[in-house]
Amino acid sequence: TCVNHSIVCHFTSKDERNLILARGNGLEVHTIEESGLVGVLSVALHGKIISLDYFRDGASGEDWIFVLTEFKNFSVFAYDAAERKLVTKAVNSVKDRVGKDAVSGQCACIDPLHRMLGMILAEGQIKVRTARCVL
């Protein structure tokens, strides 16, 4: 029941603010309203969530979620309002054959302008990609 990561973004709609929580391998999406939080969806992913962030798609203006799991796989999700479900935009492995796992743990972050993605997966190594490159 412990929340590992949380973000606030406009995931389900440009007009709605959402609180997105990562609990172990579970991802929960809530809409923030004046009366409180309203649950939108809850899904289980393959592997514990190590990092959670969002970035804005330049073409559509929608916020997409970036998730990195313990298996060094990342996924990018969008929300389909008509179907009321997650849509997988990208899945990729960032596993390397060399390098010792980071002692302080793996992490990933996206710069505030949503241009670059940085991941620390192994000791002394950082992977940097453009946000458009992950798709």
Summary of the structure (lengths in Angstrom):
residues: 135
radius of gyration: 14.9
end to end distance: 31.1
largest distance: 50.4
contacts: 379
relative contact order: 0.16
helix: 3%
strand: 58%
